[in-house]
Amino acid sequence: MPKITYIEHDGAVHSVEAEIGSTVMETALRNDVSSIVAECGGSCTCATCLVHVDEKWFPVVGPPSAEEEEMLDSAFEVKPTSRLSCQIKVTEALDGLIVRTPAYQGR
């Protein structure tokens, strides 16, 4: 199982195993990463699961889709490596992925 490390805005670190085919958001929720709110449950309609993908990992994760980009336009603390964690599917290639959460999840 791939391992994902979530670094919350307060410095809390969660290194967890992720199920292939799940999303980075689902993995966060299953492992009590409190700064992933996910109000819409992963339907790409709220931007409350924003993460900043570690720069080293961004080429592996890839850029957001046009739909995701629209949601990012309404989010807080967006950076060039920001993604919605509900839109990142876990694959073996993401073993070691590092993401950081912003201080505020909202629109």
C-alpha positions as CSV (number, residue, x, y, z in Angstrom):
1,M,0.0,0.0,0.0
2,P,1.3,3.5,-0.8
3,K,2.2,5.7,2.1
4,I,1.0,9.4,2.1
5,T,2.2,12.0,4.5
6,Y,-0.1,14.8,5.5
7,I,1.4,17.8,7.2
8,E,-1.3,19.9,8.8
9,H,-1.0,23.7,9.1
10,D,-0.3,23.4,12.9
11,G,2.6,21.0,12.2
12,A,0.9,17.7,13.0
13,V,2.2,15.0,10.8
14,H,0.2,11.9,9.7
15,S,2.0,9.2,7.7
16,V,-0.6,6.7,6.7
17,E,-1.1,3.8,4.3
18,A,-3.5,4.5,1.4
19,E,-5.7,2.1,-0.4
20,I,-5.1,1.9,-4.2
21,G,-8.1,3.5,-6.0
22,S,-9.2,5.6,-3.1
23,T,-8.5,9.4,-3.1
24,V,-6.1,11.4,-1.0
25,M,-9.2,13.0,0.6
26,E,-10.8,9.6,1.5
27,T,-7.5,8.5,3.0
28,A,-7.3,11.7,5.1
29,L,-10.8,11.2,6.4
30,R,-10.2,7.6,7.3
31,N,-7.1,8.6,9.2
32,D,-8.4,11.6,11.2
33,V,-6.5,14.3,9.3
34,S,-8.7,17.1,10.9
35,S,-7.7,19.9,8.5
36,I,-9.3,18.1,5.5
37,V,-13.0,19.1,5.8
38,A,-14.5,17.7,2.6
39,E,-17.9,19.2,3.0
40,C,-19.1,17.9,-0.4
41,G,-17.9,14.4,0.2
42,G,-15.6,14.4,-2.8
43,S,-17.8,15.7,-5.6
44,C,-15.5,18.6,-6.5
45,T,-18.0,21.3,-5.5
46,C,-16.7,22.9,-2.4
47,A,-12.9,23.2,-2.3
48,T,-12.7,22.2,1.4
49,C,-10.2,19.5,0.8
50,L,-7.5,21.7,-0.6
51,V,-3.9,20.5,-0.2
52,H,-0.6,21.9,-1.3
53,V,1.3,19.0,-3.0
54,D,5.0,18.9,-2.2
55,E,6.9,20.4,-5.2
56,K,8.8,17.2,-5.8
57,W,5.5,15.3,-6.1
58,F,3.5,17.8,-8.2
59,P,4.8,16.4,-11.6
60,V,3.7,12.9,-10.4
61,V,0.3,14.0,-9.2
62,G,-0.2,16.3,-12.2
63,P,-2.2,19.5,-12.8
64,P,-5.8,20.0,-12.0
65,S,-8.6,19.4,-14.5
66,A,-10.6,22.4,-15.8
67,E,-13.4,21.6,-13.3
68,E,-11.0,21.4,-10.4
69,E,-9.3,24.6,-11.6
70,E,-12.7,26.4,-11.3
71,M,-13.1,25.3,-7.7
72,L,-9.5,26.3,-6.9
73,D,-10.4,29.8,-8.1
74,S,-12.8,30.2,-5.2
75,A,-10.5,28.6,-2.5
76,F,-8.3,30.3,0.0
77,E,-4.5,30.0,0.2
78,V,-4.1,28.6,-3.3
79,K,-0.5,28.0,-4.5
80,P,0.9,26.8,-7.8
81,T,1.0,23.2,-6.4
82,S,-2.5,23.3,-4.9
83,R,-4.9,20.5,-5.7
84,L,-8.2,19.3,-4.3
85,S,-7.5,16.0,-2.5
86,C,-10.8,14.5,-3.7
87,Q,-9.5,14.6,-7.2
88,I,-6.2,12.8,-6.6
89,K,-6.5,9.0,-7.0
90,V,-4.1,6.9,-5.1
91,T,-1.8,4.7,-7.2
92,E,1.4,2.9,-6.5
93,A,3.2,5.9,-8.1
94,L,2.1,8.0,-5.2
95,D,4.0,6.0,-2.6
96,G,5.8,8.6,-0.5
97,L,3.5,11.5,-1.5
98,I,3.7,14.6,0.8
99,V,0.8,17.1,1.0
100,R,0.3,20.1,3.3
101,T,-3.0,21.5,4.4
102,P,-3.8,25.3,4.6
103,A,-4.8,27.0,7.9
104,Y,-8.4,27.5,6.5
105,Q,-10.6,25.3,4.3
106,G,-13.4,27.2,2.8
107,R,-14.6,29.4,-0.1
